[in-house]
Amino acid sequence: MRRVKLVFTLLAIVIFGALIFYFYNELKPKPPIKEEVITEEKGEEVEKEEQEPLVGENIKRPVLLFEKILLYPIIDYPFVYAYDPENKTIKEINLVDKTFKEFYKGGDIKNLSFSEDKNGILFKKDRNYYYLDILNDKLERLPLNIKTAFWYKNNLYGYILTESSSYLADLKKNLEKFVDLYILNPKFDVLNDGIIVYEDLRYVYSSPLILIKKDGTKKILLESAKNLSALTDKNELIFISLMEKGWKSYLIDKNSMKLKEFNFGTLKEKCTFKDILICGVPKNQTLSDPSNWYYYKENFSDRLVIFDPKNNNLKYYDLDKDYDILNPTLTPLGIIYLNRLDNRLYQVSLEDFSFQKNEE
């Protein structure tokens, strides 16, 4: 009996000692967690450094603008143009007086875009592209052989794919052929005197970057690049991301001259570029296949990166939570963006932001 008591006493001492050790380790001060931050140096490749988490002014706390779920937002302050999936409407929302007006009601809207003057709407529904003329309240279904379409300012262009040919056509000129193309899944963007095109990285591993000039001639700006994603400033500059010994980005001009190298990569849907380049940049820069993001196999947790080409000024900000940023746009309120994790608009105030939005 005495031996049993001794065993229980020793066991109690061991358990009590283990509890003391556990609570000591849990309650003692922890060393700071280290994570990668983006640094940038001019003219040479920059390595990622292990540093303490950013504190102070570089930590931003976004504010939810309103609870409404929106898709494909185009932010042109004070207006937001978007698709409201709950009410199944394409609408314009005024951020100042909180009013809105509806342009079209219908379900399953995809690939929404607006002309530069906001008088024309392009969208995809039931595998067909539609053009809505707002001024004349006229809806037109585009030809079935149009694989994709896009705006060049206020003109619509379509990529037409048939069994015998593939070409770019001006839709306002009765589908008049503009230039032959031999690309199955093209992505387009526009410059002041031309159009850039490359293969969608969701379907191909590598692609060249091609400039189509206004006279229909073509020029290769970039030879075959892995996981290419490109965005223009609609003038003369092109921001490109690609895989090249890691994920990285460049700023080039329409003559393919490299003007700037960045030590990060991202996707065009996560950026806007009008005078100032603003991007959501994934903290995880070790991805082998960024296309997984398009298929929702992976979500990103982003930083905001802002670059002003005129003064070579780059800033970046960490956010207080995980945000998968889409279409970040500079406004008088700060930067407004869509968070893909909940499809809601957020605002980041930038009191210390030294760049000014150019007046038109």
Contacts in CASP RR format, 6 or more apart in sequence:
PFRMAT RR
TARGET T0000
AUTHOR 0000-0000-0000
METHOD contacts of the structure
MODEL  1
MRRVKLVFTLLAIVIFGALIFYFYNELKPKPPIKEEVITEEKGEEVEKEE
QEPLVGENIKRPVLLFEKILLYPIIDYPFVYAYDPENKTIKEINLVDKTF
KEFYKGGDIKNLSFSEDKNGILFKKDRNYYYLDILNDKLERLPLNIKTAF
WYKNNLYGYILTESSSYLADLKKNLEKFVDLYILNPKFDVLNDGIIVYED
LRYVYSSPLILIKKDGTKKILLESAKNLSALTDKNELIFISLMEKGWKSY
LIDKNSMKLKEFNFGTLKEKCTFKDILICGVPKNQTLSDPSNWYYYKENF
SDRLVIFDPKNNNLKYYDLDKDYDILNPTLTPLGIIYLNRLDNRLYQVSL
EDFSFQKNEE
32 52 0 8 1.000
32 53 0 8 1.000
33 52 0 8 1.000
33 53 0 8 1.000
34 50 0 8 1.000
34 51 0 8 1.000
34 52 0 8 1.000
34 53 0 8 1.000
35 50 0 8 1.000
35 51 0 8 1.000
35 53 0 8 1.000
35 283 0 8 1.000
36 48 0 8 1.000
36 49 0 8 1.000
36 50 0 8 1.000
36 51 0 8 1.000
36 283 0 8 1.000
36 285 0 8 1.000
37 48 0 8 1.000
37 49 0 8 1.000
37 51 0 8 1.000
37 54 0 8 1.000
37 316 0 8 1.000
37 318 0 8 1.000
38 48 0 8 1.000
38 263 0 8 1.000
38 264 0 8 1.000
38 281 0 8 1.000
38 303 0 8 1.000
38 305 0 8 1.000
38 316 0 8 1.000
39 46 0 8 1.000
39 48 0 8 1.000
39 49 0 8 1.000
39 263 0 8 1.000
40 46 0 8 1.000
40 262 0 8 1.000
40 263 0 8 1.000
40 314 0 8 1.000
42 260 0 8 1.000
42 312 0 8 1.000
43 261 0 8 1.000
44 261 0 8 1.000
45 248 0 8 1.000
45 261 0 8 1.000
45 263 0 8 1.000
46 263 0 8 1.000
47 263 0 8 1.000
48 263 0 8 1.000
48 285 0 8 1.000
53 318 0 8 1.000
54 318 0 8 1.000
57 352 0 8 1.000
58 316 0 8 1.000
58 317 0 8 1.000
58 318 0 8 1.000
59 317 0 8 1.000
59 318 0 8 1.000
59 319 0 8 1.000
59 320 0 8 1.000
60 304 0 8 1.000
60 317 0 8 1.000
60 318 0 8 1.000
60 319 0 8 1.000
60 320 0 8 1.000
60 348 0 8 1.000
60 349 0 8 1.000
60 350 0 8 1.000
61 319 0 8 1.000
61 320 0 8 1.000
62 319 0 8 1.000
62 320 0 8 1.000
62 321 0 8 1.000
62 323 0 8 1.000
62 339 0 8 1.000
62 346 0 8 1.000
62 347 0 8 1.000
62 348 0 8 1.000
63 346 0 8 1.000
63 347 0 8 1.000
63 348 0 8 1.000
63 349 0 8 1.000
64 344 0 8 1.000
64 345 0 8 1.000
64 346 0 8 1.000
65 95 0 8 1.000
65 336 0 8 1.000
65 344 0 8 1.000
65 345 0 8 1.000
65 346 0 8 1.000
65 347 0 8 1.000
66 344 0 8 1.000
66 345 0 8 1.000
67 344 0 8 1.000
68 84 0 8 1.000
68 86 0 8 1.000
68 93 0 8 1.000
68 344 0 8 1.000
68 345 0 8 1.000
69 84 0 8 1.000
69 85 0 8 1.000
69 86 0 8 1.000
69 342 0 8 1.000
69 343 0 8 1.000
69 344 0 8 1.000
70 80 0 8 1.000
70 82 0 8 1.000
70 83 0 8 1.000
70 84 0 8 1.000
70 338 0 8 1.000
70 343 0 8 1.000
70 344 0 8 1.000
70 345 0 8 1.000
71 82 0 8 1.000
71 83 0 8 1.000
71 84 0 8 1.000
71 85 0 8 1.000
71 109 0 8 1.000
71 112 0 8 1.000
71 343 0 8 1.000
72 82 0 8 1.000
72 83 0 8 1.000
72 109 0 8 1.000
72 110 0 8 1.000
72 111 0 8 1.000
72 112 0 8 1.000
72 113 0 8 1.000
73 80 0 8 1.000
73 81 0 8 1.000
73 82 0 8 1.000
73 326 0 8 1.000
73 327 0 8 1.000
73 338 0 8 1.000
73 345 0 8 1.000
74 80 0 8 1.000
74 81 0 8 1.000
74 82 0 8 1.000
74 112 0 8 1.000
74 113 0 8 1.000
74 114 0 8 1.000
74 327 0 8 1.000
75 327 0 8 1.000
75 329 0 8 1.000
75 331 0 8 1.000
75 336 0 8 1.000
76 118 0 8 1.000
77 95 0 8 1.000
77 329 0 8 1.000
77 331 0 8 1.000
77 332 0 8 1.000
77 333 0 8 1.000
77 336 0 8 1.000
78 94 0 8 1.000
78 95 0 8 1.000
78 96 0 8 1.000
79 92 0 8 1.000
79 93 0 8 1.000
79 94 0 8 1.000
79 95 0 8 1.000
79 118 0 8 1.000
80 92 0 8 1.000
80 93 0 8 1.000
80 95 0 8 1.000
80 336 0 8 1.000
80 345 0 8 1.000
81 90 0 8 1.000
81 91 0 8 1.000
81 92 0 8 1.000
81 93 0 8 1.000
81 112 0 8 1.000
81 114 0 8 1.000
81 118 0 8 1.000
82 90 0 8 1.000
82 91 0 8 1.000
82 93 0 8 1.000
82 112 0 8 1.000
83 89 0 8 1.000
83 90 0 8 1.000
83 91 0 8 1.000
83 109 0 8 1.000
83 112 0 8 1.000
83 123 0 8 1.000
84 90 0 8 1.000
84 91 0 8 1.000
85 107 0 8 1.000
85 109 0 8 1.000
87 105 0 8 1.000
88 105 0 8 1.000
88 106 0 8 1.000
88 107 0 8 1.000
88 109 0 8 1.000
89 102 0 8 1.000
89 103 0 8 1.000
89 104 0 8 1.000
89 105 0 8 1.000
89 106 0 8 1.000
90 102 0 8 1.000
90 103 0 8 1.000
90 104 0 8 1.000
90 105 0 8 1.000
90 109 0 8 1.000
90 112 0 8 1.000
90 121 0 8 1.000
90 123 0 8 1.000
90 132 0 8 1.000
91 100 0 8 1.000
91 101 0 8 1.000
91 102 0 8 1.000
91 103 0 8 1.000
92 100 0 8 1.000
92 101 0 8 1.000
92 103 0 8 1.000
92 118 0 8 1.000
93 99 0 8 1.000
93 100 0 8 1.000
94 100 0 8 1.000
95 333 0 8 1.000
103 121 0 8 1.000
103 132 0 8 1.000
103 134 0 8 1.000
104 121 0 8 1.000
104 123 0 8 1.000
104 132 0 8 1.000
104 139 0 8 1.000
106 125 0 8 1.000
107 125 0 8 1.000
108 125 0 8 1.000
108 126 0 8 1.000
109 123 0 8 1.000
109 124 0 8 1.000
109 125 0 8 1.000
110 123 0 8 1.000
110 124 0 8 1.000
110 125 0 8 1.000
111 122 0 8 1.000
111 123 0 8 1.000
111 124 0 8 1.000
111 129 0 8 1.000
112 121 0 8 1.000
112 122 0 8 1.000
112 123 0 8 1.000
113 121 0 8 1.000
113 122 0 8 1.000
113 123 0 8 1.000
113 150 0 8 1.000
113 151 0 8 1.000
114 120 0 8 1.000
114 121 0 8 1.000
114 122 0 8 1.000
114 151 0 8 1.000
115 121 0 8 1.000
115 122 0 8 1.000
115 151 0 8 1.000
115 153 0 8 1.000
115 154 0 8 1.000
115 156 0 8 1.000
116 151 0 8 1.000
116 153 0 8 1.000
116 154 0 8 1.000
117 154 0 8 1.000
118 134 0 8 1.000
119 133 0 8 1.000
119 134 0 8 1.000
119 135 0 8 1.000
119 154 0 8 1.000
120 131 0 8 1.000
120 132 0 8 1.000
120 133 0 8 1.000
120 134 0 8 1.000
120 154 0 8 1.000
121 131 0 8 1.000
121 132 0 8 1.000
121 134 0 8 1.000
122 129 0 8 1.000
122 130 0 8 1.000
122 131 0 8 1.000
122 132 0 8 1.000
122 149 0 8 1.000
122 150 0 8 1.000
122 151 0 8 1.000
122 156 0 8 1.000
123 129 0 8 1.000
123 130 0 8 1.000
123 132 0 8 1.000
124 130 0 8 1.000
128 141 0 8 1.000
128 142 0 8 1.000
128 144 0 8 1.000
129 141 0 8 1.000
129 142 0 8 1.000
129 146 0 8 1.000
129 148 0 8 1.000
129 149 0 8 1.000
130 139 0 8 1.000
130 140 0 8 1.000
130 141 0 8 1.000
130 142 0 8 1.000
131 139 0 8 1.000
131 140 0 8 1.000
131 142 0 8 1.000
131 156 0 8 1.000
131 171 0 8 1.000
132 138 0 8 1.000
132 139 0 8 1.000
132 140 0 8 1.000
133 139 0 8 1.000
133 140 0 8 1.000
142 149 0 8 1.000
142 158 0 8 1.000
142 171 0 8 1.000
143 160 0 8 1.000
143 175 0 8 1.000
145 160 0 8 1.000
145 161 0 8 1.000
145 162 0 8 1.000
146 158 0 8 1.000
146 159 0 8 1.000
146 160 0 8 1.000
147 158 0 8 1.000
147 159 0 8 1.000
147 160 0 8 1.000
147 161 0 8 1.000
147 186 0 8 1.000
148 158 0 8 1.000
148 159 0 8 1.000
148 186 0 8 1.000
148 188 0 8 1.000
149 156 0 8 1.000
149 157 0 8 1.000
149 158 0 8 1.000
149 159 0 8 1.000
149 171 0 8 1.000
150 156 0 8 1.000
150 157 0 8 1.000
150 158 0 8 1.000
150 188 0 8 1.000
150 189 0 8 1.000
150 190 0 8 1.000
151 157 0 8 1.000
151 190 0 8 1.000
152 190 0 8 1.000
152 195 0 8 1.000
153 190 0 8 1.000
155 170 0 8 1.000
155 171 0 8 1.000
155 172 0 8 1.000
156 170 0 8 1.000
156 171 0 8 1.000
156 172 0 8 1.000
157 168 0 8 1.000
157 169 0 8 1.000
157 170 0 8 1.000
157 171 0 8 1.000
157 178 0 8 1.000
157 188 0 8 1.000
157 195 0 8 1.000
158 168 0 8 1.000
158 169 0 8 1.000
158 171 0 8 1.000
159 166 0 8 1.000
159 167 0 8 1.000
159 168 0 8 1.000
159 169 0 8 1.000
159 181 0 8 1.000
159 186 0 8 1.000
159 188 0 8 1.000
160 166 0 8 1.000
160 167 0 8 1.000
160 168 0 8 1.000
160 169 0 8 1.000
160 175 0 8 1.000
161 184 0 8 1.000
165 180 0 8 1.000
166 180 0 8 1.000
166 181 0 8 1.000
166 182 0 8 1.000
166 183 0 8 1.000
166 184 0 8 1.000
167 177 0 8 1.000
167 178 0 8 1.000
167 179 0 8 1.000
167 180 0 8 1.000
167 181 0 8 1.000
168 177 0 8 1.000
168 178 0 8 1.000
168 179 0 8 1.000
168 181 0 8 1.000
168 195 0 8 1.000
168 212 0 8 1.000
169 175 0 8 1.000
169 176 0 8 1.000
169 177 0 8 1.000
169 178 0 8 1.000
170 176 0 8 1.000
170 178 0 8 1.000
178 212 0 8 1.000
178 216 0 8 1.000
179 212 0 8 1.000
179 216 0 8 1.000
179 218 0 8 1.000
181 197 0 8 1.000
183 197 0 8 1.000
183 198 0 8 1.000
183 199 0 8 1.000
184 199 0 8 1.000
184 203 0 8 1.000
185 199 0 8 1.000
185 200 0 8 1.000
185 202 0 8 1.000
185 203 0 8 1.000
185 204 0 8 1.000
186 197 0 8 1.000
186 198 0 8 1.000
186 199 0 8 1.000
186 200 0 8 1.000
187 197 0 8 1.000
187 198 0 8 1.000
187 199 0 8 1.000
187 200 0 8 1.000
187 230 0 8 1.000
187 268 0 8 1.000
188 195 0 8 1.000
188 196 0 8 1.000
188 197 0 8 1.000
189 195 0 8 1.000
189 196 0 8 1.000
189 230 0 8 1.000
189 231 0 8 1.000
189 232 0 8 1.000
189 238 0 8 1.000
189 268 0 8 1.000
190 196 0 8 1.000
190 232 0 8 1.000
190 234 0 8 1.000
191 211 0 8 1.000
191 232 0 8 1.000
191 234 0 8 1.000
191 235 0 8 1.000
191 236 0 8 1.000
191 238 0 8 1.000
191 254 0 8 1.000
192 234 0 8 1.000
192 235 0 8 1.000
192 236 0 8 1.000
193 213 0 8 1.000
193 214 0 8 1.000
193 254 0 8 1.000
194 211 0 8 1.000
194 212 0 8 1.000
194 213 0 8 1.000
194 214 0 8 1.000
194 254 0 8 1.000
195 211 0 8 1.000
195 212 0 8 1.000
196 209 0 8 1.000
196 210 0 8 1.000
196 211 0 8 1.000
196 212 0 8 1.000
196 221 0 8 1.000
196 230 0 8 1.000
196 232 0 8 1.000
196 238 0 8 1.000
197 209 0 8 1.000
197 210 0 8 1.000
197 212 0 8 1.000
198 207 0 8 1.000
198 208 0 8 1.000
198 209 0 8 1.000
198 210 0 8 1.000
198 228 0 8 1.000
198 230 0 8 1.000
199 206 0 8 1.000
199 207 0 8 1.000
199 228 0 8 1.000
201 207 0 8 1.000
201 227 0 8 1.000
201 228 0 8 1.000
201 229 0 8 1.000
201 290 0 8 1.000
201 291 0 8 1.000
202 291 0 8 1.000
202 294 0 8 1.000
202 295 0 8 1.000
205 226 0 8 1.000
205 227 0 8 1.000
206 224 0 8 1.000
206 225 0 8 1.000
206 226 0 8 1.000
206 227 0 8 1.000
206 228 0 8 1.000
207 224 0 8 1.000
207 225 0 8 1.000
207 228 0 8 1.000
208 220 0 8 1.000
208 221 0 8 1.000
208 222 0 8 1.000
208 223 0 8 1.000
208 224 0 8 1.000
208 225 0 8 1.000
209 220 0 8 1.000
209 221 0 8 1.000
209 222 0 8 1.000
209 225 0 8 1.000
209 228 0 8 1.000
209 230 0 8 1.000
209 238 0 8 1.000
209 240 0 8 1.000
210 218 0 8 1.000
210 219 0 8 1.000
210 220 0 8 1.000
210 221 0 8 1.000
211 218 0 8 1.000
211 219 0 8 1.000
211 220 0 8 1.000
211 221 0 8 1.000
211 254 0 8 1.000
212 218 0 8 1.000
213 219 0 8 1.000
221 238 0 8 1.000
221 252 0 8 1.000
221 254 0 8 1.000
221 256 0 8 1.000
222 228 0 8 1.000
222 240 0 8 1.000
222 252 0 8 1.000
222 256 0 8 1.000
225 240 0 8 1.000
225 242 0 8 1.000
225 243 0 8 1.000
225 244 0 8 1.000
226 242 0 8 1.000
226 243 0 8 1.000
226 244 0 8 1.000
227 241 0 8 1.000
227 242 0 8 1.000
227 243 0 8 1.000
227 247 0 8 1.000
227 289 0 8 1.000
227 290 0 8 1.000
227 291 0 8 1.000
228 240 0 8 1.000
228 241 0 8 1.000
228 242 0 8 1.000
229 240 0 8 1.000
229 241 0 8 1.000
229 242 0 8 1.000
229 266 0 8 1.000
229 267 0 8 1.000
229 268 0 8 1.000
229 290 0 8 1.000
230 238 0 8 1.000
230 239 0 8 1.000
230 240 0 8 1.000
230 241 0 8 1.000
230 268 0 8 1.000
231 238 0 8 1.000
231 239 0 8 1.000
231 240 0 8 1.000
231 268 0 8 1.000
231 271 0 8 1.000
231 272 0 8 1.000
231 273 0 8 1.000
232 238 0 8 1.000
232 239 0 8 1.000
232 273 0 8 1.000
233 239 0 8 1.000
233 273 0 8 1.000
233 274 0 8 1.000
233 275 0 8 1.000
233 277 0 8 1.000
233 309 0 8 1.000
234 273 0 8 1.000
234 274 0 8 1.000
236 253 0 8 1.000
236 254 0 8 1.000
237 251 0 8 1.000
237 252 0 8 1.000
237 253 0 8 1.000
237 254 0 8 1.000
237 259 0 8 1.000
237 273 0 8 1.000
237 309 0 8 1.000
238 251 0 8 1.000
238 252 0 8 1.000
238 253 0 8 1.000
238 254 0 8 1.000
239 249 0 8 1.000
239 250 0 8 1.000
239 251 0 8 1.000
239 268 0 8 1.000
239 271 0 8 1.000
239 273 0 8 1.000
239 277 0 8 1.000
240 249 0 8 1.000
240 250 0 8 1.000
240 251 0 8 1.000
240 252 0 8 1.000
241 247 0 8 1.000
241 248 0 8 1.000
241 249 0 8 1.000
241 265 0 8 1.000
241 266 0 8 1.000
241 267 0 8 1.000
241 268 0 8 1.000
242 248 0 8 1.000
242 249 0 8 1.000
242 250 0 8 1.000
246 285 0 8 1.000
247 264 0 8 1.000
247 265 0 8 1.000
247 285 0 8 1.000
247 286 0 8 1.000
247 287 0 8 1.000
247 290 0 8 1.000
248 261 0 8 1.000
248 262 0 8 1.000
248 263 0 8 1.000
248 264 0 8 1.000
248 265 0 8 1.000
249 261 0 8 1.000
249 262 0 8 1.000
249 264 0 8 1.000
249 265 0 8 1.000
249 266 0 8 1.000
250 258 0 8 1.000
250 259 0 8 1.000
250 260 0 8 1.000
250 261 0 8 1.000
250 262 0 8 1.000
251 258 0 8 1.000
251 259 0 8 1.000
251 260 0 8 1.000
251 262 0 8 1.000
251 277 0 8 1.000
251 307 0 8 1.000
251 309 0 8 1.000
252 258 0 8 1.000
252 259 0 8 1.000
253 259 0 8 1.000
259 309 0 8 1.000
260 307 0 8 1.000
260 309 0 8 1.000
260 312 0 8 1.000
262 305 0 8 1.000
262 307 0 8 1.000
262 314 0 8 1.000
264 281 0 8 1.000
264 285 0 8 1.000
264 305 0 8 1.000
265 281 0 8 1.000
265 282 0 8 1.000
265 285 0 8 1.000
266 279 0 8 1.000
266 280 0 8 1.000
266 281 0 8 1.000
266 282 0 8 1.000
266 305 0 8 1.000
267 290 0 8 1.000
267 293 0 8 1.000
269 326 0 8 1.000
269 327 0 8 1.000
270 279 0 8 1.000
270 280 0 8 1.000
270 281 0 8 1.000
270 300 0 8 1.000
270 302 0 8 1.000
270 325 0 8 1.000
270 326 0 8 1.000
270 327 0 8 1.000
270 328 0 8 1.000
271 277 0 8 1.000
271 278 0 8 1.000
271 279 0 8 1.000
271 280 0 8 1.000
271 328 0 8 1.000
272 278 0 8 1.000
272 327 0 8 1.000
272 328 0 8 1.000
272 329 0 8 1.000
272 330 0 8 1.000
275 308 0 8 1.000
275 310 0 8 1.000
275 357 0 8 1.000
275 358 0 8 1.000
276 306 0 8 1.000
276 307 0 8 1.000
276 308 0 8 1.000
276 309 0 8 1.000
276 330 0 8 1.000
276 355 0 8 1.000
276 357 0 8 1.000
277 305 0 8 1.000
277 306 0 8 1.000
277 307 0 8 1.000
277 308 0 8 1.000
277 309 0 8 1.000
278 304 0 8 1.000
278 305 0 8 1.000
278 306 0 8 1.000
278 328 0 8 1.000
278 329 0 8 1.000
278 330 0 8 1.000
278 335 0 8 1.000
279 304 0 8 1.000
279 305 0 8 1.000
279 306 0 8 1.000
279 325 0 8 1.000
279 328 0 8 1.000
280 302 0 8 1.000
280 303 0 8 1.000
280 304 0 8 1.000
280 305 0 8 1.000
280 325 0 8 1.000
280 328 0 8 1.000
280 337 0 8 1.000
281 302 0 8 1.000
281 303 0 8 1.000
281 304 0 8 1.000
281 305 0 8 1.000
281 316 0 8 1.000
282 300 0 8 1.000
282 301 0 8 1.000
282 302 0 8 1.000
283 300 0 8 1.000
283 301 0 8 1.000
283 302 0 8 1.000
283 303 0 8 1.000
284 300 0 8 1.000
284 301 0 8 1.000
287 298 0 8 1.000
292 298 0 8 1.000
293 299 0 8 1.000
293 300 0 8 1.000
299 322 0 8 1.000
299 324 0 8 1.000
299 340 0 8 1.000
299 341 0 8 1.000
300 324 0 8 1.000
300 325 0 8 1.000
301 322 0 8 1.000
301 323 0 8 1.000
301 324 0 8 1.000
302 319 0 8 1.000
302 323 0 8 1.000
302 324 0 8 1.000
302 325 0 8 1.000
303 316 0 8 1.000
303 317 0 8 1.000
303 318 0 8 1.000
303 319 0 8 1.000
304 316 0 8 1.000
304 317 0 8 1.000
304 319 0 8 1.000
304 325 0 8 1.000
304 328 0 8 1.000
304 335 0 8 1.000
304 348 0 8 1.000
305 314 0 8 1.000
305 315 0 8 1.000
305 316 0 8 1.000
306 314 0 8 1.000
306 315 0 8 1.000
306 316 0 8 1.000
306 317 0 8 1.000
306 335 0 8 1.000
306 353 0 8 1.000
306 355 0 8 1.000
307 313 0 8 1.000
307 314 0 8 1.000
307 315 0 8 1.000
308 314 0 8 1.000
308 355 0 8 1.000
313 354 0 8 1.000
313 355 0 8 1.000
315 353 0 8 1.000
317 348 0 8 1.000
317 350 0 8 1.000
319 348 0 8 1.000
322 341 0 8 1.000
323 337 0 8 1.000
323 339 0 8 1.000
323 341 0 8 1.000
323 346 0 8 1.000
324 339 0 8 1.000
324 340 0 8 1.000
324 341 0 8 1.000
325 337 0 8 1.000
325 338 0 8 1.000
325 339 0 8 1.000
325 340 0 8 1.000
326 337 0 8 1.000
326 338 0 8 1.000
326 339 0 8 1.000
326 340 0 8 1.000
327 337 0 8 1.000
327 338 0 8 1.000
328 335 0 8 1.000
328 336 0 8 1.000
328 337 0 8 1.000
329 335 0 8 1.000
329 336 0 8 1.000
329 337 0 8 1.000
330 355 0 8 1.000
330 357 0 8 1.000
331 357 0 8 1.000
332 357 0 8 1.000
333 347 0 8 1.000
333 349 0 8 1.000
334 347 0 8 1.000
334 348 0 8 1.000
334 349 0 8 1.000
334 350 0 8 1.000
334 353 0 8 1.000
335 347 0 8 1.000
335 348 0 8 1.000
335 350 0 8 1.000
336 345 0 8 1.000
336 346 0 8 1.000
336 347 0 8 1.000
336 348 0 8 1.000
337 345 0 8 1.000
337 346 0 8 1.000
337 348 0 8 1.000
338 344 0 8 1.000
338 345 0 8 1.000
338 346 0 8 1.000
339 345 0 8 1.000
339 346 0 8 1.000
END
